[in-house]
Amino acid sequence: MDEPSQKQRFLDTLLGSGSDRFPFFDLEPAEETLVQWHTQGLPRDRSVAEFFRLEEHYSVGLMIRSYPYFRMAPDLLHDPSSFSRHYDPDEPSRYAKDFAKRAERLNKHGRVLYVDASGGGFLQMLGVGDWESLKSACYALVEDPGMVEDLLERTTDFYCICLKRVLSKARVDYASFYEPIASNTGPVISPAMFERFAIPGYRKVLDLLDDFQVPLRILCTTGGNLTSLLPPLREAGINGVWISNIRSSGMEYQALRRTFGPDLALIGGIDSRILRLDESAMRRKLEETVLPLLETGHYLPCLDDRPRANTTFSQYSLFRHILEEIAANEGLDAVRRATTYE
Protein backbone atom coordinates (compact mmCIF):
# COMPACT_ATOMS: atom_id res chain seq x y z
CA MET A 1 0.00 0.00 0.00
CA ASP A 2 1.32 3.45 -0.91
CA GLU A 3 2.23 5.80 1.92
CA PRO A 4 -0.44 8.48 2.38
CA SER A 5 0.35 12.05 1.38
CA GLN A 6 1.07 14.62 4.07
CA LYS A 7 -2.34 16.16 3.40
CA GLN A 8 -4.17 12.84 3.73
CA ARG A 9 -2.30 11.91 6.91
CA PHE A 10 -3.08 15.31 8.44
CA LEU A 11 -6.79 15.14 7.61
CA ASP A 12 -7.18 11.49 8.57
CA THR A 13 -5.49 12.15 11.91
CA LEU A 14 -7.46 15.21 12.94
CA LEU A 15 -10.81 14.12 11.49
CA GLY A 16 -10.51 10.75 13.19
CA SER A 17 -10.45 8.56 10.08
CA GLY A 18 -7.31 6.74 11.14
CA SER A 19 -3.85 6.89 9.57
CA ASP A 20 -0.56 4.99 9.46
CA ARG A 21 0.79 7.41 12.08
CA PHE A 22 0.31 10.95 13.30
CA PRO A 23 2.04 13.69 11.24
CA PHE A 24 5.55 14.72 12.24
CA PHE A 25 5.06 18.45 12.66
CA ASP A 26 6.38 21.29 14.81
CA LEU A 27 6.67 25.05 14.91
CA GLU A 28 9.75 26.59 13.29
CA PRO A 29 12.57 27.32 15.77
CA ALA A 30 13.34 30.91 16.65
CA GLU A 31 16.03 32.47 14.45
CA GLU A 32 18.55 32.67 17.30
CA THR A 33 17.92 28.98 17.96
CA LEU A 34 18.81 28.10 14.38
CA VAL A 35 22.07 30.05 14.62
CA GLN A 36 22.94 28.07 17.74
CA TRP A 37 21.94 24.71 16.25
CA HIS A 38 24.15 25.24 13.22
CA THR A 39 27.11 25.18 15.62
CA GLN A 40 25.78 22.06 17.36
CA GLY A 41 25.20 19.67 14.48
CA LEU A 42 22.36 20.89 12.24
CA PRO A 43 23.72 20.94 8.66
CA ARG A 44 23.70 24.43 7.21
CA ASP A 45 22.39 23.18 3.88
CA ARG A 46 19.30 21.53 5.38
CA SER A 47 16.29 23.04 7.08
CA VAL A 48 14.96 21.74 10.39
CA ALA A 49 11.94 20.32 8.53
CA GLU A 50 14.16 18.46 6.08
CA PHE A 51 16.51 17.11 8.74
CA PHE A 52 13.75 15.77 10.99
CA ARG A 53 11.31 14.83 8.18
CA LEU A 54 8.70 17.27 9.46
CA GLU A 55 5.51 17.77 7.45
CA GLU A 56 5.16 21.52 6.94
CA HIS A 57 1.99 23.59 6.64
CA TYR A 58 1.72 26.23 3.92
CA SER A 59 -0.30 29.43 4.02
CA VAL A 60 -2.50 30.05 1.00
CA GLY A 61 -1.28 33.65 1.14
CA LEU A 62 -4.07 35.88 2.45
CA MET A 63 -3.54 38.76 4.88
CA ILE A 64 -6.76 40.10 6.41
CA ARG A 65 -5.42 42.02 9.40
CA SER A 66 -6.05 45.74 9.63
CA TYR A 67 -3.70 47.79 7.46
CA PRO A 68 -0.83 48.63 7.89
CA TYR A 69 -0.45 45.02 8.95
CA PHE A 70 0.50 44.18 12.54
CA ARG A 71 0.16 47.79 13.70
CA MET A 72 -2.32 49.27 16.12
CA ALA A 73 -5.54 50.73 14.74
CA PRO A 74 -7.20 52.52 17.69
CA ASP A 75 -8.81 55.05 15.33
CA LEU A 76 -11.31 52.37 14.26
CA LEU A 77 -13.42 53.19 17.34
CA HIS A 78 -13.30 56.96 16.94
CA ASP A 79 -12.86 57.95 13.29
CA PRO A 80 -15.69 56.93 10.90
CA SER A 81 -13.38 57.34 7.92
CA SER A 82 -10.73 54.98 9.28
CA PHE A 83 -12.41 51.73 8.25
CA SER A 84 -11.75 52.20 4.54
CA ARG A 85 -8.07 52.92 5.28
CA HIS A 86 -7.60 49.73 7.29
CA TYR A 87 -9.82 47.37 5.29
CA ASP A 88 -9.57 47.58 1.52
CA PRO A 89 -10.22 44.18 -0.12
CA ASP A 90 -8.63 45.45 -3.33
CA GLU A 91 -5.26 46.16 -1.67
CA PRO A 92 -2.90 43.95 -3.75
CA SER A 93 -0.55 43.22 -0.85
CA ARG A 94 -3.32 41.26 0.88
CA TYR A 95 -2.99 38.42 -1.63
CA ALA A 96 0.16 36.46 -2.38
CA LYS A 97 1.25 36.66 -5.99
CA ASP A 98 -0.09 33.74 -8.07
CA PHE A 99 -1.64 32.20 -4.94
CA ALA A 100 -4.05 30.05 -6.98
CA LYS A 101 -1.30 28.41 -9.05
CA ARG A 102 0.83 27.88 -5.95
CA ALA A 103 -2.10 26.31 -4.09
CA GLU A 104 -2.82 24.01 -7.03
CA ARG A 105 0.81 22.88 -7.06
CA LEU A 106 0.88 22.26 -3.29
CA ASN A 107 -2.40 20.33 -3.43
CA LYS A 108 -1.07 18.23 -6.30
CA HIS A 109 1.94 17.28 -4.20
CA GLY A 110 -0.20 16.45 -1.17
CA ARG A 111 0.92 19.29 1.08
CA VAL A 112 -1.14 20.77 3.93
CA LEU A 113 -2.59 24.18 3.03
CA TYR A 114 -4.31 26.64 5.38
CA VAL A 115 -5.87 30.08 5.39
CA ASP A 116 -5.95 32.67 8.16
CA ALA A 117 -9.67 33.34 8.57
CA SER A 118 -9.53 36.15 11.13
CA GLY A 119 -7.57 39.35 11.45
CA GLY A 120 -6.11 38.74 14.89
CA GLY A 121 -9.17 38.17 17.05
CA PHE A 122 -12.18 39.97 18.44
CA LEU A 123 -10.32 42.71 20.31
CA GLN A 124 -8.12 43.46 17.31
CA MET A 125 -11.29 44.08 15.31
CA LEU A 126 -11.87 46.95 17.76
CA GLY A 127 -8.35 48.31 17.27
CA VAL A 128 -6.87 46.98 20.51
CA GLY A 129 -3.09 46.97 20.62
CA ASP A 130 -2.18 48.17 24.08
CA TRP A 131 -3.69 48.93 27.50
CA GLU A 132 -5.18 52.29 26.51
CA SER A 133 -6.90 50.92 23.41
CA LEU A 134 -8.19 47.97 25.47
CA LYS A 135 -9.79 50.42 27.90
CA SER A 136 -11.36 52.31 24.99
CA ALA A 137 -12.76 49.08 23.57
CA CYS A 138 -14.24 48.05 26.92
CA TYR A 139 -15.94 51.42 27.34
CA ALA A 140 -17.31 51.20 23.80
CA LEU A 141 -18.76 47.74 24.41
CA VAL A 142 -20.78 49.14 27.32
CA GLU A 143 -21.51 52.71 26.23
CA ASP A 144 -21.92 52.39 22.45
CA PRO A 145 -22.80 48.77 21.62
CA GLY A 146 -24.56 49.72 18.40
CA MET A 147 -21.42 51.32 17.00
CA VAL A 148 -19.39 48.27 18.03
CA GLU A 149 -21.83 45.88 16.36
CA ASP A 150 -21.72 47.92 13.15
CA LEU A 151 -17.90 47.91 13.14
CA LEU A 152 -17.78 44.16 13.76
CA GLU A 153 -20.32 43.49 11.02
CA ARG A 154 -18.41 45.56 8.47
CA THR A 155 -15.13 43.92 9.44
CA THR A 156 -16.64 40.43 9.18
CA ASP A 157 -18.07 41.26 5.75
CA PHE A 158 -14.58 42.37 4.71
CA TYR A 159 -13.14 39.06 5.88
CA CYS A 160 -15.76 37.19 3.87
CA ILE A 161 -15.03 39.17 0.70
CA CYS A 162 -11.32 38.34 0.95
CA LEU A 163 -11.93 34.71 1.85
CA LYS A 164 -14.33 34.22 -1.06
CA ARG A 165 -11.76 35.60 -3.49
CA VAL A 166 -9.16 33.13 -2.26
CA LEU A 167 -11.28 30.05 -1.56
CA SER A 168 -13.01 30.26 -4.92
CA LYS A 169 -9.58 29.67 -6.49
CA ALA A 170 -7.71 27.61 -3.91
CA ARG A 171 -8.64 24.53 -1.86
CA VAL A 172 -7.38 24.53 1.74
CA ASP A 173 -7.32 21.92 4.50
CA TYR A 174 -7.93 24.15 7.47
CA ALA A 175 -8.76 27.68 8.51
CA SER A 176 -7.17 29.23 11.58
CA PHE A 177 -8.81 31.71 13.95
CA TYR A 178 -6.43 33.54 16.28
CA GLU A 179 -8.14 34.72 19.46
CA PRO A 180 -5.82 36.31 22.09
CA ILE A 181 -8.52 37.46 24.50
CA ALA A 182 -7.74 35.72 27.80
CA SER A 183 -5.38 35.68 30.74
CA ASN A 184 -4.55 32.50 32.65
CA THR A 185 -7.70 32.97 34.73
CA GLY A 186 -10.17 33.67 31.93
CA PRO A 187 -11.21 36.05 29.12
CA VAL A 188 -10.86 39.81 29.63
CA ILE A 189 -14.55 40.28 28.76
CA SER A 190 -17.49 38.23 29.99
CA PRO A 191 -18.52 35.09 28.08
CA ALA A 192 -21.98 36.65 27.62
CA MET A 193 -20.46 39.74 26.02
CA PHE A 194 -18.24 37.61 23.77
CA GLU A 195 -21.22 35.56 22.68
CA ARG A 196 -23.27 38.66 21.94
CA PHE A 197 -20.66 40.59 19.99
CA ALA A 198 -18.20 38.04 18.57
CA ILE A 199 -20.17 34.88 17.81
CA PRO A 200 -22.35 36.36 15.01
CA GLY A 201 -19.18 37.17 13.06
CA TYR A 202 -17.71 33.75 13.74
CA ARG A 203 -20.91 32.13 12.47
CA LYS A 204 -20.83 34.15 9.25
CA VAL A 205 -17.21 33.22 8.50
CA LEU A 206 -17.67 29.59 9.55
CA ASP A 207 -20.76 29.26 7.33
CA LEU A 208 -18.67 30.57 4.45
CA LEU A 209 -15.99 27.97 5.17
CA ASP A 210 -18.69 25.30 5.11
CA ASP A 211 -19.78 26.55 1.70
CA PHE A 212 -16.22 26.00 0.45
CA GLN A 213 -15.93 22.63 2.23
CA VAL A 214 -13.02 23.56 4.48
CA PRO A 215 -12.93 20.52 6.78
CA LEU A 216 -11.07 21.91 9.80
CA ARG A 217 -11.73 25.25 11.55
CA ILE A 218 -9.11 25.62 14.25
CA LEU A 219 -9.12 28.13 17.10
CA CYS A 220 -5.59 29.28 17.95
CA THR A 221 -4.62 31.19 21.06
CA THR A 222 -1.65 31.82 23.32
CA GLY A 223 -1.53 31.06 27.01
CA GLY A 224 -4.95 32.19 28.18
CA ASN A 225 -7.89 30.22 29.54
CA LEU A 226 -10.64 30.26 26.91
CA THR A 227 -12.62 27.39 28.43
CA SER A 228 -15.71 29.52 29.08
CA LEU A 229 -15.76 30.70 25.44
CA LEU A 230 -15.41 27.28 23.83
CA PRO A 231 -19.06 26.10 24.08
CA PRO A 232 -20.49 28.87 21.84
CA LEU A 233 -17.47 28.63 19.52
CA ARG A 234 -17.99 24.89 19.19
CA GLU A 235 -21.69 25.44 18.51
CA ALA A 236 -20.82 28.01 15.84
CA GLY A 237 -18.61 25.53 14.00
CA ILE A 238 -15.09 25.54 15.49
CA ASN A 239 -13.95 21.91 15.46
CA GLY A 240 -10.29 22.18 16.48
CA VAL A 241 -8.04 23.89 19.02
CA TRP A 242 -4.34 24.75 18.85
CA ILE A 243 -2.93 26.46 21.94
CA SER A 244 0.55 27.92 22.36
CA ASN A 245 2.26 28.28 25.74
CA ILE A 246 -0.30 26.35 27.75
CA ARG A 247 -0.12 27.61 31.30
CA SER A 248 -3.74 27.17 32.39
CA SER A 249 -4.77 23.77 33.72
CA GLY A 250 -8.25 24.28 32.25
CA MET A 251 -6.76 24.38 28.74
CA GLU A 252 -4.55 21.32 29.07
CA TYR A 253 -5.59 18.94 26.34
CA GLN A 254 -6.64 16.06 28.54
CA ALA A 255 -8.91 18.49 30.40
CA LEU A 256 -10.38 19.64 27.08
CA ARG A 257 -10.95 16.01 26.12
CA ARG A 258 -12.89 15.40 29.33
CA THR A 259 -14.96 18.56 28.87
CA PHE A 260 -15.61 18.58 25.11
CA GLY A 261 -15.29 14.96 24.09
CA PRO A 262 -13.10 13.08 21.59
CA ASP A 263 -14.35 14.78 18.42
CA LEU A 264 -12.56 18.07 19.08
CA ALA A 265 -9.38 18.09 16.96
CA LEU A 266 -6.26 19.05 18.91
CA ILE A 267 -2.85 20.23 17.69
CA GLY A 268 0.07 20.69 20.08
CA GLY A 269 -0.37 20.10 23.79
CA ILE A 270 3.25 19.29 24.68
CA ASP A 271 4.74 21.74 27.19
CA SER A 272 7.93 23.05 25.54
CA ARG A 273 9.67 23.03 28.92
CA ILE A 274 9.92 19.27 28.41
CA LEU A 275 13.02 19.97 26.30
CA ARG A 276 14.97 20.85 29.45
CA LEU A 277 14.52 17.36 30.95
CA ASP A 278 16.87 14.39 30.78
CA GLU A 279 15.99 11.43 28.57
CA SER A 280 14.16 9.39 31.21
CA ALA A 281 12.05 12.31 32.44
CA MET A 282 11.36 13.53 28.90
CA ARG A 283 10.18 10.10 27.80
CA ARG A 284 7.95 9.70 30.85
CA LYS A 285 6.39 13.15 30.43
CA LEU A 286 5.81 12.65 26.72
CA GLU A 287 4.12 9.32 27.26
CA GLU A 288 1.92 10.78 30.02
CA THR A 289 0.87 13.65 27.73
CA VAL A 290 0.65 12.04 24.31
CA LEU A 291 -0.49 8.44 24.75
CA PRO A 292 -3.93 9.15 26.31
CA LEU A 293 -4.67 11.71 23.60
CA LEU A 294 -3.60 9.38 20.80
CA GLU A 295 -5.87 6.73 22.25
CA THR A 296 -8.93 8.99 21.82
CA GLY A 297 -7.84 10.14 18.33
CA HIS A 298 -8.22 13.50 16.57
CA TYR A 299 -4.79 14.52 17.88
CA LEU A 300 -1.55 15.79 16.33
CA PRO A 301 1.21 16.08 18.97
CA CYS A 302 3.75 18.89 18.82
CA LEU A 303 5.33 21.47 21.13
CA ASP A 304 3.25 24.33 22.49
CA ASP A 305 6.01 26.82 21.59
CA ARG A 306 8.78 27.06 19.06
CA PRO A 307 12.17 25.81 20.29
CA ARG A 308 14.06 28.67 21.93
CA ALA A 309 17.77 29.37 22.33
CA ASN A 310 17.84 27.58 25.70
CA THR A 311 17.20 24.31 23.82
CA THR A 312 20.24 22.53 22.41
CA PHE A 313 20.16 20.65 19.12
CA SER A 314 20.77 17.37 20.94
CA GLN A 315 17.81 17.99 23.28
CA TYR A 316 15.48 18.66 20.37
CA SER A 317 16.85 15.65 18.46
CA LEU A 318 16.07 13.46 21.48
CA PHE A 319 12.53 14.85 21.62
CA ARG A 320 11.92 14.06 17.95
CA HIS A 321 13.40 10.58 18.38
CA ILE A 322 11.10 9.72 21.28
CA LEU A 323 8.05 11.00 19.38
CA GLU A 324 8.97 8.84 16.37
CA GLU A 325 9.25 5.83 18.69
CA ILE A 326 5.79 6.58 20.06
CA ALA A 327 4.42 6.86 16.51
CA ALA A 328 5.97 3.53 15.54
CA ASN A 329 4.59 1.80 18.62
CA GLU A 330 1.14 3.29 18.04
CA GLY A 331 1.21 1.96 14.49
CA LEU A 332 2.06 -1.53 15.73
CA ASP A 333 -0.72 -1.32 18.33
CA ALA A 334 -3.20 -0.31 15.61
CA VAL A 335 -2.21 -3.32 13.51
CA ARG A 336 -2.61 -5.61 16.52
CA ARG A 337 -6.06 -4.17 17.29
CA ALA A 338 -7.16 -4.59 13.65
CA THR A 339 -5.89 -8.19 13.59
CA THR A 340 -7.71 -8.96 16.81
CA TYR A 341 -11.02 -7.67 15.41
CA GLU A 342 -10.77 -9.67 12.17
C-alpha positions in Angstrom: 0.0 0.0 0.0 1.3 3.4 -0.9 2.2 5.8 1.9 -0.4 8.5 2.4 0.4 12.1 1.4 1.1 14.6 4.1 -2.3 16.2 3.4 -4.2 12.8 3.7 -2.3 11.9 6.9 -3.1 15.3 8.4 -6.8 15.1 7.6 -7.2 11.5 8.6 -5.5 12.1 11.9 -7.5 15.2 12.9 -10.8 14.1 11.5 -10.5 10.8 13.2 -10.4 8.6 10.1 -7.3 6.7 11.1 -3.9 6.9 9.6 -0.6 5.0 9.5 0.8 7.4 12.1 0.3 11.0 13.3 2.0 13.7 11.2 5.6 14.7 12.2 5.1 18.4 12.7 6.4 21.3 14.8 6.7 25.1 14.9 9.8 26.6 13.3 12.6 27.3 15.8 13.3 30.9 16.7 16.0 32.5 14.5 18.5 32.7 17.3 17.9 29.0 18.0 18.8 28.1 14.4 22.1 30.0 14.6 22.9 28.1 17.7 21.9 24.7 16.3 24.2 25.2 13.2 27.1 25.2 15.6 25.8 22.1 17.4 25.2 19.7 14.5 22.4 20.9 12.2 23.7 20.9 8.7 23.7 24.4 7.2 22.4 23.2 3.9 19.3 21.5 5.4 16.3 23.0 7.1 15.0 21.7 10.4 11.9 20.3 8.5 14.2 18.5 6.1 16.5 17.1 8.7 13.8 15.8 11.0 11.3 14.8 8.2 8.7 17.3 9.5 5.5 17.8 7.5 5.2 21.5 6.9 2.0 23.6 6.6 1.7 26.2 3.9 -0.3 29.4 4.0 -2.5 30.0 1.0 -1.3 33.6 1.1 -4.1 35.9 2.5 -3.5 38.8 4.9 -6.8 40.1 6.4 -5.4 42.0 9.4 -6.0 45.7 9.6 -3.7 47.8 7.5 -0.8 48.6 7.9 -0.5 45.0 8.9 0.5 44.2 12.5 0.2 47.8 13.7 -2.3 49.3 16.1 -5.5 50.7 14.7 -7.2 52.5 17.7 -8.8 55.0 15.3 -11.3 52.4 14.3 -13.4 53.2 17.3 -13.3 57.0 16.9 -12.9 58.0 13.3 -15.7 56.9 10.9 -13.4 57.3 7.9 -10.7 55.0 9.3 -12.4 51.7 8.2 -11.8 52.2 4.5 -8.1 52.9 5.3 -7.6 49.7 7.3 -9.8 47.4 5.3 -9.6 47.6 1.5 -10.2 44.2 -0.1 -8.6 45.4 -3.3 -5.3 46.2 -1.7 -2.9 44.0 -3.7 -0.6 43.2 -0.8 -3.3 41.3 0.9 -3.0 38.4 -1.6 0.2 36.5 -2.4 1.3 36.7 -6.0 -0.1 33.7 -8.1 -1.6 32.2 -4.9 -4.1 30.1 -7.0 -1.3 28.4 -9.0 0.8 27.9 -6.0 -2.1 26.3 -4.1 -2.8 24.0 -7.0 0.8 22.9 -7.1 0.9 22.3 -3.3 -2.4 20.3 -3.4 -1.1 18.2 -6.3 1.9 17.3 -4.2 -0.2 16.5 -1.2 0.9 19.3 1.1 -1.1 20.8 3.9 -2.6 24.2 3.0 -4.3 26.6 5.4 -5.9 30.1 5.4 -6.0 32.7 8.2 -9.7 33.3 8.6 -9.5 36.1 11.1 -7.6 39.3 11.4 -6.1 38.7 14.9 -9.2 38.2 17.0 -12.2 40.0 18.4 -10.3 42.7 20.3 -8.1 43.5 17.3 -11.3 44.1 15.3 -11.9 46.9 17.8 -8.3 48.3 17.3 -6.9 47.0 20.5 -3.1 47.0 20.6 -2.2 48.2 24.1 -3.7 48.9 27.5 -5.2 52.3 26.5 -6.9 50.9 23.4 -8.2 48.0 25.5 -9.8 50.4 27.9 -11.4 52.3 25.0 -12.8 49.1 23.6 -14.2 48.0 26.9 -15.9 51.4 27.3 -17.3 51.2 23.8 -18.8 47.7 24.4 -20.8 49.1 27.3 -21.5 52.7 26.2 -21.9 52.4 22.5 -22.8 48.8 21.6 -24.6 49.7 18.4 -21.4 51.3 17.0 -19.4 48.3 18.0 -21.8 45.9 16.4 -21.7 47.9 13.2 -17.9 47.9 13.1 -17.8 44.2 13.8 -20.3 43.5 11.0 -18.4 45.6 8.5 -15.1 43.9 9.4 -16.6 40.4 9.2 -18.1 41.3 5.7 -14.6 42.4 4.7 -13.1 39.1 5.9 -15.8 37.2 3.9 -15.0 39.2 0.7 -11.3 38.3 0.9 -11.9 34.7 1.8 -14.3 34.2 -1.1 -11.8 35.6 -3.5 -9.2 33.1 -2.3 -11.3 30.1 -1.6 -13.0 30.3 -4.9 -9.6 29.7 -6.5 -7.7 27.6 -3.9 -8.6 24.5 -1.9 -7.4 24.5 1.7 -7.3 21.9 4.5 -7.9 24.1 7.5 -8.8 27.7 8.5 -7.2 29.2 11.6 -8.8 31.7 13.9 -6.4 33.5 16.3 -8.1 34.7 19.5 -5.8 36.3 22.1 -8.5 37.5 24.5 -7.7 35.7 27.8 -5.4 35.7 30.7 -4.6 32.5 32.6 -7.7 33.0 34.7 -10.2 33.7 31.9 -11.2 36.0 29.1 -10.9 39.8 29.6 -14.5 40.3 28.8 -17.5 38.2 30.0 -18.5 35.1 28.1 -22.0 36.6 27.6 -20.5 39.7 26.0 -18.2 37.6 23.8 -21.2 35.6 22.7 -23.3 38.7 21.9 -20.7 40.6 20.0 -18.2 38.0 18.6 -20.2 34.9 17.8 -22.3 36.4 15.0 -19.2 37.2 13.1 -17.7 33.7 13.7 -20.9 32.1 12.5 -20.8 34.2 9.3 -17.2 33.2 8.5 -17.7 29.6 9.6 -20.8 29.3 7.3 -18.7 30.6 4.4 -16.0 28.0 5.2 -18.7 25.3 5.1 -19.8 26.5 1.7 -16.2 26.0 0.4 -15.9 22.6 2.2 -13.0 23.6 4.5 -12.9 20.5 6.8 -11.1 21.9 9.8 -11.7 25.2 11.6 -9.1 25.6 14.2 -9.1 28.1 17.1 -5.6 29.3 18.0 -4.6 31.2 21.1 -1.6 31.8 23.3 -1.5 31.1 27.0 -4.9 32.2 28.2 -7.9 30.2 29.5 -10.6 30.3 26.9 -12.6 27.4 28.4 -15.7 29.5 29.1 -15.8 30.7 25.4 -15.4 27.3 23.8 -19.1 26.1 24.1 -20.5 28.9 21.8 -17.5 28.6 19.5 -18.0 24.9 19.2 -21.7 25.4 18.5 -20.8 28.0 15.8 -18.6 25.5 14.0 -15.1 25.5 15.5 -13.9 21.9 15.5 -10.3 22.2 16.5 -8.0 23.9 19.0 -4.3 24.8 18.9 -2.9 26.5 21.9 0.6 27.9 22.4 2.3 28.3 25.7 -0.3 26.4 27.8 -0.1 27.6 31.3 -3.7 27.2 32.4 -4.8 23.8 33.7 -8.2 24.3 32.2 -6.8 24.4 28.7 -4.5 21.3 29.1 -5.6 18.9 26.3 -6.6 16.1 28.5 -8.9 18.5 30.4 -10.4 19.6 27.1 -11.0 16.0 26.1 -12.9 15.4 29.3 -15.0 18.6 28.9 -15.6 18.6 25.1 -15.3 15.0 24.1 -13.1 13.1 21.6 -14.3 14.8 18.4 -12.6 18.1 19.1 -9.4 18.1 17.0 -6.3 19.1 18.9 -2.9 20.2 17.7 0.1 20.7 20.1 -0.4 20.1 23.8 3.3 19.3 24.7 4.7 21.7 27.2 7.9 23.1 25.5 9.7 23.0 28.9 9.9 19.3 28.4 13.0 20.0 26.3 15.0 20.8 29.5 14.5 17.4 30.9 16.9 14.4 30.8 16.0 11.4 28.6 14.2 9.4 31.2 12.0 12.3 32.4 11.4 13.5 28.9 10.2 10.1 27.8 7.9 9.7 30.9 6.4 13.2 30.4 5.8 12.6 26.7 4.1 9.3 27.3 1.9 10.8 30.0 0.9 13.6 27.7 0.6 12.0 24.3 -0.5 8.4 24.7 -3.9 9.2 26.3 -4.7 11.7 23.6 -3.6 9.4 20.8 -5.9 6.7 22.2 -8.9 9.0 21.8 -7.8 10.1 18.3 -8.2 13.5 16.6 -4.8 14.5 17.9 -1.5 15.8 16.3 1.2 16.1 19.0 3.8 18.9 18.8 5.3 21.5 21.1 3.2 24.3 22.5 6.0 26.8 21.6 8.8 27.1 19.1 12.2 25.8 20.3 14.1 28.7 21.9 17.8 29.4 22.3 17.8 27.6 25.7 17.2 24.3 23.8 20.2 22.5 22.4 20.2 20.7 19.1 20.8 17.4 20.9 17.8 18.0 23.3 15.5 18.7 20.4 16.8 15.7 18.5 16.1 13.5 21.5 12.5 14.9 21.6 11.9 14.1 17.9 13.4 10.6 18.4 11.1 9.7 21.3 8.0 11.0 19.4 9.0 8.8 16.4 9.3 5.8 18.7 5.8 6.6 20.1 4.4 6.9 16.5 6.0 3.5 15.5 4.6 1.8 18.6 1.1 3.3 18.0 1.2 2.0 14.5 2.1 -1.5 15.7 -0.7 -1.3 18.3 -3.2 -0.3 15.6 -2.2 -3.3 13.5 -2.6 -5.6 16.5 -6.1 -4.2 17.3 -7.2 -4.6 13.7 -5.9 -8.2 13.6 -7.7 -9.0 16.8 -11.0 -7.7 15.4 -10.8 -9.7 12.2 
